[in-house]
């Protein structure tokens, strides 16, 4: 961008900066959400809850299916990007 356009767009700088921050937060949240280590830890915690009687078998199955779907998405996506993030 040229100097003139930068001057005219200066009032929009806070909005552009906020948009950048929101994109960064979203990318980090997705990275954590689709991190295979995080998903495996959640699966282990879920199994512990089932063994302790804190959740039912049906609830375990439903949550396990959700976590396994996330893990499959993470594995498929990391194969495509090479960095383990879902983008």
N, C-alpha and C positions, 0 to 999 in steps of 0.2 A: 504494500500500500504506500501511496505517496504521502508526503507531509500534509497536504491539504485535506486528504481524506481522513488522516489521523486526527487532525484538528476538529473536523466536523463530527467524527465518531467519538470524540473524547467524552461527551456526556453519557454515552452508552458503555463506557469502560467498566463501571461497577456491575452491570448486567452481564457483560461478556466474562468478567472475572468470576462472577457467581456461577455462570454456566460451566466454566472450566472446573471449578471446585466440585460442582455436582457430578460432572463426568468422572473426575478422579475418584470420588467417594464410591460411585457406582461400580467402577472397574475394580476397586479393592474389595468391595462387598462380593462381587461375582467371583473374584479370585478365591476368596475364603470359602464361599458357598460351594464352589466346585472343586476345592482342594481334596484330592483323594485321601490324604492323611486325616483331614477333618471328618470326612464321611465315614472312614473306617472307625474313628474314635466314637462317632455317634452311633454306629452299629454296635460297638462293644457296650456302650452305655445302655442302649436299648435292650440288649440281651441281659445285662445285669438287672435292669428293671423287671424284665419278664421273670427271671429266676427268683427275684425278691418278692414277686407277687404284686408289684406296684401297678402293672398293666395287664390286660387280658391278652389271650392268644390272638384274638381278632385285631386288637389295637397294635400288637406287635407286628402281625403280618402286614397291616396297612402301612405302618411307618417303615417297616423293612423294605417293602416294595418301593416306596417313595425314595428312600436312601439309595437303593440299588439302581433306580432310574437315574438319580443324580450322578452316581458313580459311573454308570455307563456313558452318560453325557460327558462327564469330565474326561473319561478315557478316550472317547471318540474325538473330543475337541482338542485334547492335548496332542493327539497324533497329528492333527491338522496344523496346529500352530507351533508346536515344538517347545512351548514355554509353560504348558499346563494351565493356561487360563482359558476361560470360556468367553469368547468374543464373537 
